Amino acid sequence: MLFRLRRDEWNWAHNFMLIQFILQLLLLVPGIGTARTVLRVTTFGLSLFLLTNSGETQVDYPVKNSVYGVALALFLSLFFSFHINSIPAGLGQIAMYLAILAPLFWMTKLPMSAQGFRNLLILIWAFQSISSFFGLLQIYFPGQFQFKISSVYDNNPYVEGLKIVLSNGLSLYRPLGLTDQPGGAALAGFYTVLFGLALFLEGKNKYLARLGLGSTFIGFFCIYMSQVRNLLIATCLCISCLLIILFLSRNYKRALTLVGIVQPMILGTFGWAIAVGGTGTLDRITSLFSGSADQVYYQNRGHFLEDTINILLPKYPWGAGLGRWGMMNSYFGKNGNPLTDPIWVEIQWTGWLIDGGIPLVLTYTIALIMASYMTIKIAFERYRMDDLSFWSAVVAAYNVGVLMITFNYPVFVSQMGMEFWLLNAAIFVAANRQTVHRV
């Protein structure tokens, strides 16, 4: 079927996402052992490899200019920081940043139509929906659909904290979905809910719309059962932003439809989760309302942001040195020197400060703001076709959720970071192509 699609409907952007999902599934193969590292590196290496595409740039994506500032900040940190952990770890960290940002460049060499972008979102939604469904099965059939959790949890004293107790008294790991991480089904649920709602609101194909709507209930259930509260908040924030954009862009029919479905979806799945998860799930979710928003955030992740501003920023205004945290430190770090020892990172802002100081924090923030602004702009430009404006509204809402997650998790050193830049570049390319054709 795929070979019948035009290049602007299926190209290397789609192949890239498909390969990412295949690599993710390969990580679940029993006895994968040392090949796990190779698979994880391949995830980022493929993005860098696509930069070698010899095709001409078809669209000038303005966000590229701010990305050059990000690259400059990283290389300055590499050459002028005296606290770099090791050269391999430092170079590896830069390579990871560039791989995550690379879709901004190679995406602009690919043709992308509105239908091609729709196909891309359907591909992501389909995989994440299957992952959410596996999360559901892992709850209802404990052990039968359970994958071996990552070896990073071996001998980890906190691993018991990643378990939940169901209403029937059974203790098991938070649903993994198609990952090896307890609670991994929550991220799948985040994508499933947002993109499933989008397919339902779009309504082009009634069967796909029904599947999209059904998947949102499973996705929300997985988020509740995983007890990953930041993704619950991010999902609700995305839905709220999508609703606001639809109203402001006078897409009233879809906005009212969204209003009508959101309440039963959230409340229905909440009751479902409480019936299955019992008081533990209830207490975990209601803890979000135990105080003001800033108090709840501070108790969970806010103190990491406070430490970043009050302790790390005065100490490392120009960065603490590359390779001092995360995957690259684990693979290539040389630890033992107090000046270059690892620094614990829980949120993205800490990671940016450590890697490149104030320059990296500012340049990356500017890049994110520019990308989000341009996506919102497409959503509000009424001379475009409704389909593309609608998909841009979905991506704009998604952006808000991802930006919120930066305060809870270092998202831009992960596969999700690559997906963020890929989706934003892809919607811009599709919009630019449509504008040219209309002219």
C-alpha positions in Angstrom: 0.0 0.0 0.0 2.8 2.4 0.9 4.5 2.4 -2.5 1.3 3.8 -4.0 1.5 6.9 -2.0 3.1 10.0 -3.4 6.5 11.2 -2.0 4.7 14.1 -0.2 2.4 11.5 1.4 5.0 9.0 2.6 8.7 9.7 2.7 11.7 9.5 5.0 9.9 11.4 7.8 7.4 8.5 8.0 10.2 5.9 7.6 12.1 7.5 10.4 9.2 7.2 12.8 8.5 3.7 11.8 12.2 2.7 12.3 12.1 4.4 15.8 9.1 2.3 16.8 10.8 -0.9 15.5 13.9 -0.1 17.5 11.8 0.4 20.6 10.2 -3.0 20.1 13.6 -4.6 19.7 14.6 -3.3 23.1 11.9 -5.6 24.5 13.5 -8.8 23.1 14.7 -11.1 25.9 18.4 -11.3 26.3 19.1 -8.3 24.2 22.1 -7.5 26.5 24.8 -5.2 25.2 22.9 -4.7 21.9 20.6 -2.4 23.9 23.2 0.3 23.7 23.6 -0.1 20.0 19.8 0.2 19.5 19.7 3.3 21.6 22.6 4.9 19.7 21.0 3.9 16.4 17.9 6.0 17.4 19.9 9.1 17.3 22.4 8.1 14.7 19.7 7.7 12.1 18.6 11.3 12.6 22.2 12.4 12.0 22.6 10.2 9.0 19.6 11.8 7.3 21.5 15.1 7.4 23.6 13.6 4.6 20.5 13.7 2.3 21.9 15.4 -0.8 18.5 16.9 -1.8 18.1 20.6 -2.0 16.4 22.5 0.8 12.8 23.1 -0.3 11.7 25.3 2.6 13.6 27.9 4.6 12.5 27.2 8.2 13.4 30.3 10.2 13.8 28.3 13.5 17.1 27.0 12.0 18.8 30.4 12.8 18.2 30.0 16.6 19.4 26.4 16.4 22.8 27.7 15.2 22.9 29.6 18.5 22.3 26.3 20.4 25.1 24.6 18.5 27.5 27.6 19.2 26.7 27.5 22.9 27.5 23.7 23.0 30.8 24.0 21.2 31.9 26.9 23.3 31.1 24.8 26.4 33.2 22.0 24.9 36.3 24.1 24.1 36.3 26.6 27.0 34.9 24.6 30.0 37.5 23.3 32.4 35.0 20.9 33.9 34.2 18.6 31.0 33.8 15.0 32.2 35.7 13.5 29.3 36.1 14.3 25.6 34.1 11.2 24.5 31.3 12.1 26.9 31.3 15.7 25.8 31.3 14.9 22.1 28.6 12.4 22.7 26.4 14.9 24.4 26.8 17.4 21.5 26.0 14.6 19.0 22.9 13.8 20.9 21.8 17.5 20.9 22.5 17.7 17.2 20.6 14.4 16.5 17.5 15.7 18.3 17.6 19.0 16.4 18.5 17.4 13.1 14.9 17.0 11.9 14.7 20.8 11.6 17.2 20.5 8.7 16.6 17.2 6.9 12.8 17.6 7.1 13.0 20.8 5.0 14.5 18.7 2.1 11.5 16.4 2.0 8.1 17.1 0.3 5.2 17.1 2.7 1.5 17.6 2.0 -1.4 18.0 4.4 -2.2 14.3 3.7 1.4 13.4 4.3 1.4 15.2 7.7 -1.9 13.4 8.5 -0.3 10.1 7.7 2.6 10.9 10.0 0.3 11.6 13.0 -1.8 8.5 12.2 1.5 6.5 12.3 2.4 7.9 15.7 -1.1 7.5 17.1 -1.4 3.9 15.9 1.8 2.8 17.6 1.1 4.6 20.8 -2.5 3.3 20.9 -1.1 -0.3 20.6 1.3 0.6 23.4 -1.6 1.9 25.5 -3.6 -1.2 24.8 -0.7 -3.4 26.1 -0.7 -1.2 29.2 -4.4 -2.1 29.6 -3.6 -5.8 29.2 -0.8 -5.6 31.7 -3.3 -4.4 34.3 -6.0 -6.9 33.6 -3.7 -9.9 32.9 -0.7 -9.4 35.3 2.4 -11.2 34.1 1.0 -12.4 30.8 1.8 -9.3 28.7 4.6 -8.1 30.9 8.0 -7.3 29.4 11.2 -7.5 31.4 12.0 -4.1 32.9 15.2 -2.3 32.0 18.4 -3.5 33.7 18.9 0.0 35.1 16.4 -1.0 37.8 18.4 -4.0 38.9 19.4 -3.7 42.6 17.7 -0.3 42.6 16.2 0.3 46.1 13.5 2.5 44.7 12.1 -0.1 42.3 9.4 -1.0 44.7 8.1 2.5 44.5 7.3 1.9 40.9 4.6 -0.6 41.8 0.9 -0.1 42.3 -1.6 -2.0 44.4 -4.9 -2.8 42.7 -8.2 -2.8 44.4 -8.0 -6.6 44.7 -4.8 -6.3 46.6 -2.5 -7.4 43.8 0.8 -5.6 43.6 2.4 -5.1 40.2 4.6 -2.7 38.2 2.9 0.4 36.8 1.9 -0.5 33.2 4.8 -0.5 30.8 3.0 -0.5 27.5 5.5 -1.3 24.7 8.5 -0.1 26.8 10.8 -1.6 29.5 10.0 1.3 31.9 7.4 1.0 34.6 4.9 3.7 33.9 5.9 3.9 30.3 2.3 3.4 29.2 1.6 7.0 30.5 3.6 8.5 27.7 1.9 6.3 25.2 -1.4 7.5 26.8 -0.4 11.1 26.3 0.1 10.7 22.6 -3.0 8.4 22.3 -5.3 10.9 23.9 -4.3 14.0 22.0 -3.9 12.4 18.5 -6.9 10.1 19.1 -9.0 13.2 19.8 -7.6 14.9 16.8 -8.7 12.0 14.5 -12.1 12.0 16.1 -12.6 15.7 15.6 -11.2 15.6 12.1 -13.9 13.0 11.2 -12.7 12.3 7.6 -13.0 8.6 8.1 -15.7 7.5 10.4 -14.0 4.2 11.3 -10.8 5.9 12.1 -12.6 8.5 14.0 -14.3 5.9 16.2 -11.0 4.1 16.8 -9.5 7.5 17.7 -12.2 8.2 20.2 -12.0 4.7 21.7 -8.3 4.9 22.0 -8.6 8.1 24.1 -10.4 6.2 26.9 -7.7 3.6 27.0 -5.0 6.2 26.9 -6.4 8.2 29.8 -6.9 5.0 31.8 -3.2 4.2 31.3 -2.2 7.6 32.5 -4.3 7.3 35.6 -3.0 3.8 36.3 0.6 4.7 35.7 0.2 7.5 38.3 2.5 9.8 36.3 0.9 13.0 37.4 3.0 15.4 35.2 1.7 13.6 32.1 -1.8 13.8 33.4 -1.5 17.5 33.8 0.3 17.8 30.4 -2.5 15.9 28.7 -5.2 18.1 30.2 -3.2 21.2 29.3 -3.0 20.0 25.7 -6.7 19.5 25.5 -7.4 22.9 27.0 -5.0 24.6 24.6 -6.5 22.8 21.6 -10.0 23.9 22.7 -8.9 27.5 23.1 -7.2 27.6 19.7 -10.3 26.0 18.0 -12.5 28.6 19.6 -10.2 31.6 18.7 -9.8 30.4 15.2 -13.6 30.1 14.9 -13.6 26.4 14.4 -16.7 26.3 16.6 -18.1 22.9 15.4 -14.9 21.0 16.4 -14.6 23.1 19.6 -18.1 22.3 20.8 -17.6 18.6 19.9 -14.4 18.6 22.0 -16.3 20.2 24.9 -19.0 17.5 24.7 -16.6 14.6 24.8 -13.9 15.8 27.2 -15.9 15.7 30.4 -17.3 12.1 30.1 -13.8 11.0 28.9 -11.9 12.4 31.9 -14.5 11.5 34.5 -15.4 8.1 33.0 -11.8 6.9 32.8 -11.2 8.3 36.3 -14.0 6.2 37.8 -12.7 3.2 35.8 -9.2 3.7 37.1 -10.4 4.0 40.7 -12.5 0.9 40.4 -9.4 -1.0 39.2 -6.6 0.8 41.1 -8.4 1.4 44.4 -7.4 3.9 47.0 -3.8 4.1 45.9 -4.7 5.5 42.5 -7.3 7.8 44.1 -4.8 9.1 46.7 -2.1 9.7 44.0 -4.4 11.6 41.7 -6.2 13.7 44.4 -2.8 14.7 45.8 -2.7 17.1 42.9 -5.3 19.1 44.7 -3.8 18.9 48.2 -2.6 22.5 47.9 -2.0 25.3 45.5 -0.5 24.5 42.1 2.9 26.0 43.1 3.0 24.1 46.4 2.2 20.8 44.7 4.8 21.4 42.0 7.4 22.4 44.6 6.9 19.3 46.7 7.5 17.1 43.6 9.7 18.8 41.1 9.8 22.4 42.0 12.7 22.1 44.4 14.9 20.9 41.5 14.1 24.1 39.6 14.8 26.1 42.8 18.2 24.4 43.3 19.0 25.0 39.6 18.3 28.7 40.0 19.7 29.3 43.5 22.6 26.9 43.6 23.7 25.8 40.2 23.2 29.0 38.3 25.5 31.2 40.5 28.1 28.4 40.5 27.9 27.5 36.8 26.6 30.5 34.8 28.6 29.4 31.7 27.9 25.7 32.2 29.2 22.9 34.5 30.8 21.0 31.7 29.5 18.5 29.1 29.1 14.8 29.8 28.3 15.2 33.5 24.8 13.7 33.4 22.6 11.4 31.6 23.2 8.6 29.1 26.5 9.9 27.8 28.0 10.0 31.3 26.8 6.5 31.8 28.4 5.3 28.6 31.6 7.4 28.3 32.0 9.2 31.6 35.2 9.2 33.6 34.2 9.8 37.1 36.2 10.2 40.3 37.4 13.8 40.0 35.3 16.1 42.3 35.4 18.8 39.7 33.9 16.7 36.9 31.8 14.2 38.8 28.2 13.5 37.7 25.5 16.0 38.6 22.0 14.6 39.1 19.4 16.0 36.6 15.7 15.6 37.0 14.4 18.4 34.8 15.4 19.8 31.4 16.3 23.2 32.6 19.0 21.8 34.9 20.4 19.8 32.0 20.6 22.9 29.7 22.4 24.9 32.5 24.9 22.2 33.1 25.7 21.6 29.4 25.9 25.2 28.2 25.0 27.7 31.0 23.0 30.8 30.4 23.8 30.9 26.6 22.3 27.4 26.0 19.3 28.1 28.2 18.5 31.3 26.3 19.2 30.0 22.8 17.2 26.8 23.2 14.3 28.7 24.8 14.2 31.1 21.8 14.2 28.1 19.4 11.2 26.6 21.3 9.3 29.9 21.3 9.9 30.5 17.6 8.8 27.0 16.7 5.6 27.2 18.8 4.8 30.7 17.5 5.1 29.6 13.8 2.9 26.6 14.4 0.2 28.7 16.2 0.4 31.2 13.3 -0.4 28.5 10.8 -3.4 27.4 12.9 -4.8 30.9 12.8 -4.2 31.8 9.1 -7.7 31.3 7.6 -6.6 31.4 4.0 -5.1 28.0 4.4 -7.2 24.8 4.0 -9.1 23.9 7.2 -7.3 20.5 7.4 -3.9 21.9 7.7 -4.9 24.7 10.1 -6.6 22.0 12.3 -3.5 19.8 12.3 -1.4 22.8 13.2 -3.7 23.5 16.1 -3.1 20.0 17.3 0.7 20.4 17.1 0.5 23.7 18.9 -1.4 22.1 21.7 1.1 19.3 21.7 3.9 21.8 22.0 2.4 23.3 25.1 2.3 19.9 26.7 6.0 19.2 25.8 7.1 22.6 27.1 5.4 21.8 30.4 7.1 18.5 30.6 10.5 20.3 30.5 9.8 21.3 34.1 9.5 17.7 35.1 11.8 15.7 32.8 14.8 16.3 30.4 12.6 15.7 27.4 15.0 17.3 24.8 17.6 14.6 25.3 15.1 11.8 24.4 13.2 10.4 21.4 10.3 12.7 22.3 12.5 15.7 21.7 13.2 14.5 18.2 9.5 14.0 17.6 8.8 17.6 18.8 11.2 19.1 16.2 10.1 16.6 13.5 6.4 17.5 13.9 7.0 21.2 14.0 9.2 21.2 11.0 6.8 18.9 9.1 3.8 21.1 9.6 5.8 24.2 8.5 6.9 22.4 5.4 3.4 21.3 4.6 2.0 24.8 5.1 4.7 26.4 3.0 4.1 23.9 0.2 0.4 24.6 0.3 1.0 28.4 0.2 3.2 28.0 -2.9 0.6 25.9 -4.7 -2.2 28.3 -3.9 -0.1 31.2 -5.2 
